[in-house]
Amino acid sequence: MNTVTLTREQARRFIVHYQGLSGPFKYQGRQGILDLVAAAGCLQYDPIDAVGRNIDIVLLSRVEGIVRTDLEDCLYRDRTLMDHWDKVMSVCLMKDWPALRRLRAVHGKRHLDLLSNDEAVARVKAHLEKHGPLTAADLPDMGTSMQTARSRQVNQAALDALLFSGAAMIARRVGIKRMFALAQAVVPEDLYQQADPFTDSDAFIRWRLKRRIGAVGLLWGRRSDAYLGIDDVTVSTLRTHLQHLHDTGDIVQVMVAGLDTPLYALREAEALLEAVRAGAQYAPRLALIAPLDHFLWDRKLIAALFDFEYVWEVYTPEAKRQYGYYVLPILYGDELVGRIDVRAVRKKQALSVAHLWLEQPVPDDFHTALETVLEQFRIYLGLERIVFT
C-alpha cells in the first residue's frame, strides 16, 4: 500500500477509533493502562488537578474498570511505568528505560552545563544515596545561583540535573509532593544495566517519530507540535526521516481530501485504514478530552479535520479567557460537539458543572451519555454528587 486516500470524515473516524475512543472500550483495568501507554508511547503529566489531572482524564476516556490508585500502583509499586521526560514530563513504560538513554544524555548534559557546579551535583547525589527517597525540601541548603537570568536554589538545580540525566528519579508521590531517589533504587536492575538499543542517532530519531505517529494515528509530513521534544529534527531532516520510514514500509502515506500536506500512519494501522475507507462504522461513545491528551497534540490537525479550535486557557488571564480555566472538549462519535467546564469541588464533595457549550446538533442520547461519563468521573474522583451551577 503506497498511498491511502480518505475523506475528512473517514480521517476523523480513523483517528477516533484508532485511539480507542469509539466502540466498546479497547483498554481494560490496570493492564489497559499499560497497553494505552504502550500505544501512545507516553502520556503527558501535568500536576494541575481541576477535575482529575490531565493523565486521569486521558485514562477515563479510554480505560474501563480502573480506580485512581491503579496508576500510582503501576508507577510506584509495580514499577511497570515511570515518570520520565519525553515529549515533555510524561509517564512512560519502564521497559523503555534503555531506549531513552540518548534522551537522558542530551537533557542531562544541558542541565549540567547550565548549572556548571559539579560539586553541588555530587553532594545532592550523595544525599539521595544516603537518605532517599526524599523531597526537594529535604536537600541541604546550597544557596542560590543565576541560571538563564533568574535566581535558583542550587540544590534544586542540581536535583534537576540528576533527574534529566537519569541519575535520579521520582520514587513515589505523597499527594502533590514528589519523593526522589537514585535511579538504581527505582529502575529494575536488568533494565537499568541494559545498553542503548540504537546503533546511531538516526535510528533513535526514527523510533521517536514512529512513536508520535503511533500516538496520534495520523500526523503531517511537516513540523507539528506532536513532534515536540525531538530536538534534533528540522523541517528538512523530518522529511528525510519520514521518507526513509515510508521507503522501508514502517509508515503509510495518507492523503485527506481538502488537505494539501500528506499525513502518515503506522504500517500496523493499514487494516483499520482499509476498513474505514471501505465504510466501516463504529458505535459512538462520548468522551471528555484532556487538554494535553495525545488526541490534541496537533491542534492544527484537529482544526483541519474536525473544524474545532481549542486553546487551553489555564494560563490565559481571566479577563481574556473565551471559555474558562480548565474547559474540556467533548467528543461524541467522530465529532467534537462542544466544551464543558467541570470541576472537582472537594470541600463540597461535588463534581460541579459550571457551563456546557454545544457547537453543533447532538443526538437524542447525548445528555444521557454525558451524565454517564460525569458519573464515571464522580466515582473515580471519590466525590459524593454531581451539581449543575
PELIN-V350483 format. One record per backbone hydrogen bond with DSSP energy under -1.0 kcal/mol. CO is the residue of the C=O (numbers start at 1). NH is the residue of the N-H. E is the energy in kcal/mol with one decimal. If there is no record, write none. Layout:
co=CO nh=NH e=E
co=CO nh=NH e=E
//
This chain:
co=2 nh=253 e=-1.1
co=4 nh=255 e=-3.2
co=6 nh=257 e=-2.5
co=7 nh=11 e=-2.4
co=8 nh=12 e=-2.5
co=9 nh=13 e=-2.4
co=10 nh=14 e=-2.6
co=11 nh=15 e=-2.4
co=12 nh=16 e=-2.6
co=13 nh=17 e=-2.3
co=14 nh=18 e=-3.1
co=15 nh=19 e=-2.1
co=16 nh=21 e=-2.5
co=17 nh=20 e=-1.7
co=27 nh=64 e=-2.6
co=28 nh=32 e=-1.9
co=29 nh=33 e=-1.3
co=30 nh=34 e=-1.5
co=31 nh=35 e=-2.5
co=32 nh=36 e=-2.4
co=33 nh=37 e=-2.3
co=34 nh=38 e=-2.3
co=35 nh=39 e=-2.1
co=36 nh=40 e=-2.4
co=37 nh=41 e=-1.9
co=40 nh=42 e=-1.1
co=43 nh=91 e=-2.5
co=50 nh=344 e=-3.1
co=52 nh=51 e=-1.5
co=53 nh=57 e=-2.1
co=54 nh=58 e=-2.1
co=55 nh=59 e=-2.2
co=56 nh=60 e=-2.6
co=57 nh=61 e=-1.6
co=59 nh=62 e=-1.4
co=59 nh=63 e=-3.4
co=62 nh=27 e=-1.1
co=64 nh=29 e=-3.5
co=67 nh=70 e=-1.7
co=69 nh=73 e=-2.4
co=70 nh=74 e=-2.2
co=71 nh=75 e=-2.1
co=72 nh=76 e=-3.3
co=73 nh=77 e=-1.7
co=73 nh=78 e=-3.4
co=74 nh=80 e=-1.8
co=74 nh=81 e=-1.9
co=80 nh=94 e=-2.3
co=82 nh=92 e=-2.7
co=84 nh=90 e=-2.1
co=88 nh=86 e=-3.0
co=89 nh=45 e=-2.6
co=90 nh=84 e=-2.5
co=91 nh=43 e=-1.9
co=92 nh=82 e=-2.5
co=93 nh=96 e=-1.6
co=94 nh=97 e=-2.0
co=96 nh=100 e=-1.4
co=98 nh=101 e=-1.5
co=100 nh=104 e=-2.0
co=101 nh=105 e=-2.2
co=102 nh=106 e=-2.0
co=103 nh=107 e=-2.5
co=104 nh=108 e=-2.7
co=105 nh=109 e=-2.0
co=106 nh=110 e=-1.9
co=107 nh=111 e=-2.1
co=108 nh=112 e=-2.7
co=109 nh=113 e=-2.8
co=110 nh=114 e=-1.7
co=111 nh=115 e=-2.3
co=112 nh=116 e=-2.9
co=117 nh=121 e=-1.8
co=118 nh=122 e=-2.4
co=119 nh=123 e=-2.2
co=120 nh=124 e=-2.5
co=121 nh=125 e=-2.4
co=122 nh=126 e=-2.3
co=123 nh=127 e=-2.2
co=124 nh=128 e=-2.4
co=125 nh=129 e=-2.2
co=126 nh=130 e=-1.9
co=127 nh=131 e=-2.9
co=128 nh=132 e=-2.1
co=134 nh=180 e=-3.7
co=135 nh=138 e=-1.2
co=136 nh=139 e=-1.4
co=143 nh=154 e=-2.6
co=145 nh=152 e=-2.7
co=147 nh=150 e=-1.7
co=150 nh=147 e=-3.5
co=152 nh=145 e=-2.4
co=153 nh=157 e=-2.3
co=154 nh=158 e=-2.6
co=155 nh=159 e=-2.1
co=156 nh=160 e=-2.5
co=157 nh=161 e=-2.1
co=158 nh=162 e=-2.0
co=159 nh=163 e=-2.6
co=160 nh=164 e=-3.0
co=161 nh=165 e=-1.6
co=162 nh=167 e=-1.7
co=162 nh=168 e=-1.8
co=167 nh=183 e=-2.5
co=169 nh=181 e=-2.2
co=172 nh=179 e=-2.9
co=174 nh=177 e=-2.0
co=177 nh=174 e=-2.5
co=179 nh=171 e=-3.2
co=179 nh=172 e=-1.3
co=180 nh=134 e=-1.9
co=181 nh=169 e=-2.8
co=182 nh=185 e=-1.7
co=183 nh=186 e=-1.9
co=183 nh=187 e=-3.2
co=188 nh=192 e=-2.7
co=189 nh=193 e=-1.9
co=200 nh=204 e=-1.5
co=201 nh=205 e=-2.6
co=202 nh=206 e=-2.5
co=203 nh=207 e=-1.8
co=204 nh=208 e=-2.0
co=205 nh=209 e=-2.6
co=206 nh=210 e=-2.3
co=207 nh=211 e=-1.8
co=208 nh=212 e=-2.0
co=209 nh=213 e=-2.5
co=210 nh=214 e=-2.7
co=211 nh=215 e=-1.6
co=212 nh=216 e=-1.9
co=213 nh=217 e=-3.0
co=219 nh=264 e=-2.3
co=224 nh=227 e=-1.9
co=225 nh=228 e=-1.7
co=227 nh=230 e=-2.0
co=229 nh=231 e=-1.4
co=230 nh=233 e=-1.5
co=234 nh=238 e=-2.7
co=235 nh=239 e=-1.7
co=236 nh=240 e=-1.8
co=237 nh=241 e=-2.8
co=238 nh=242 e=-2.8
co=239 nh=243 e=-2.4
co=240 nh=244 e=-2.1
co=241 nh=245 e=-2.5
co=242 nh=246 e=-2.3
co=243 nh=247 e=-2.9
co=244 nh=248 e=-2.1
co=245 nh=250 e=-2.2
co=245 nh=251 e=-1.3
co=246 nh=249 e=-1.0
co=250 nh=267 e=-2.4
co=252 nh=265 e=-2.3
co=253 nh=4 e=-2.6
co=254 nh=263 e=-3.1
co=255 nh=6 e=-2.8
co=256 nh=259 e=-2.4
co=262 nh=221 e=-1.8
co=263 nh=254 e=-3.3
co=264 nh=219 e=-1.6
co=265 nh=252 e=-3.2
co=266 nh=269 e=-1.8
co=267 nh=270 e=-2.0
co=269 nh=273 e=-2.5
co=270 nh=274 e=-2.6
co=271 nh=275 e=-2.3
co=272 nh=276 e=-2.7
co=273 nh=277 e=-2.4
co=274 nh=278 e=-1.8
co=275 nh=280 e=-2.6
co=276 nh=279 e=-1.5
co=283 nh=23 e=-3.4
co=285 nh=333 e=-1.5
co=287 nh=331 e=-3.0
co=290 nh=293 e=-1.6
co=293 nh=296 e=-2.0
co=298 nh=302 e=-1.9
co=299 nh=303 e=-2.4
co=300 nh=304 e=-2.1
co=301 nh=305 e=-2.4
co=302 nh=306 e=-3.2
co=303 nh=307 e=-1.3
co=313 nh=316 e=-1.2
co=317 nh=320 e=-2.1
co=318 nh=321 e=-1.2
co=328 nh=340 e=-2.1
co=329 nh=289 e=-2.5
co=330 nh=337 e=-1.8
co=331 nh=287 e=-2.6
co=332 nh=335 e=-1.3
co=335 nh=332 e=-2.9
co=337 nh=359 e=-3.2
co=338 nh=330 e=-2.8
co=339 nh=357 e=-2.8
co=340 nh=328 e=-2.7
co=341 nh=354 e=-2.8
co=341 nh=355 e=-1.2
co=343 nh=352 e=-3.0
co=345 nh=350 e=-2.3
co=349 nh=384 e=-1.9
co=349 nh=385 e=-1.4
co=350 nh=345 e=-3.1
co=351 nh=387 e=-2.6
co=352 nh=343 e=-2.7
co=353 nh=389 e=-2.5
co=355 nh=341 e=-2.8
co=357 nh=339 e=-2.4
co=363 nh=366 e=-1.8
co=365 nh=369 e=-2.3
co=366 nh=370 e=-2.6
co=367 nh=371 e=-2.4
co=368 nh=372 e=-2.0
co=369 nh=373 e=-2.0
co=370 nh=374 e=-2.7
co=371 nh=375 e=-2.1
co=372 nh=376 e=-1.7
co=373 nh=377 e=-2.1
co=374 nh=378 e=-2.5
co=375 nh=379 e=-2.4
co=376 nh=380 e=-2.4
co=377 nh=381 e=-2.6
co=378 nh=383 e=-2.4
co=385 nh=351 e=-2.8
co=387 nh=353 e=-3.1
//
